[in-house]
Amino acid sequence: MRCLKCEYPLWDLKPGPCPECGEPFDPTQHEFRPNAVRFCCPHCDQAYYGDGEGGHLQPRSFDCVGCGTRIDESECIVRPLEGADRELSVHPGRAPWFDDSIGWFKRFLKTIGWSMTAPARLGRELPVTMGMGSGIAFFTAVQGIVLMVSVLTLAVIFGLMMANLGVLGGPRGAIAMMLAVTVFTVGGGFLAAIIGLLVGGALVHGVLRIGGPTRGGIGRTIAAVGFGTGPTLLAAIPLLGTWCLGTVGGIWAIVSTILVLAGAQAVSGFRASIAVLAPVGLAMALYAAVFVAMMTMTGGTAPAGGGPLPAGVTATPGDSAGLTNAEAGDG
């Protein structure tokens, strides 16, 4: 149970202002699993269990059997059951991606919003029984839009330039080229993105398990990573997304993925950060190693400025280019 404004944990606290932001709270603002939490009398701490709709007390107001004081649910201190997972005590499966009461497009947009602005809440409210398929589906939708818009924008610009120069057989040839480049690039990029999600998610889960237990298995981790990529949709903004907002969205997505993962697997932010950043650091290190290796190989084949001169050429003082023997003799 968390503050609806700042998400500060409110377990074991007397209803009133949130200690973090001052927003008023009470148990009636939240939903719980039936009989999954204890509603404790604020006067004597006598516990009661909610079996009504949304896991609330029924009736809401009554005389406490412990102290005889008239109390209301809105006054009770909420505590989880002994040894129970606190987050699992809250009503599950409320993430917008799983809300069947709204259409697919609206679910998609709301999930993008949560991924960008409330990733920790998104992770906590993912269904316990969720498999990796949901996260992959969301990731597929986001990356499909990004690839289509980005590649098509560049293809159109390049095609118009070629058509203006009169190459590629005119406008028809330019259009055919644009379509071919778009299909090939989007198809290859899409396949690479899916493989990257699966491999990256597996690495994240491996690092996460080194630090201790998790709420779910590897499928839940991969799904959480997929749901954390919502901010990358910024790269789909024509021109701006390709040249600048894509970088912003990528960094934003890393932060969101950490928070979604922490909520989904019920781990600390530190463990989630290490799990997400380790594969990212590994990928950057591999990229740097390949880049350095390519630069080294290229440098090794370049002509040396101080190497031997070709046959028939002699160097003269003050002239590093050298003269042929015949030219030297003529001089």
DAGIBEL-V175512 format. One record per run of one state. SS is the DSSP state (@ for helix, = for strand, . for the rest). FROM is the first residue (numbers start at 1). LEN is the number of residues. Records with the same first field share a line. If there is no record, write none. Layout:
BEGIN
SS->FROM-LEN + FROM-LEN
END
This chain:
BEGIN
.->1-1 + 3-6 + 10-6 + 18-6 + 26-1 + 30-2 + 33-4 + 41-6 + 50-3 + 56-5 + 64-6 + 76-1 + 81-6 + 91-5 + 99-5 + 118-1 + 125-7 + 166-4 + 211-7 + 228-2 + 237-3 + 266-3 + 302-11 + 317-2 + 331-1
=->2-1 + 9-1 + 16-2 + 24-2 + 32-1 + 37-4 + 47-3 + 61-3 + 70-3 + 77-4 + 90-1 + 313-4 + 319-6
@->27-3 + 53-3 + 73-3 + 87-3 + 96-3 + 104-14 + 119-6 + 132-34 + 170-41 + 218-10 + 230-7 + 240-26 + 269-33 + 325-6
END
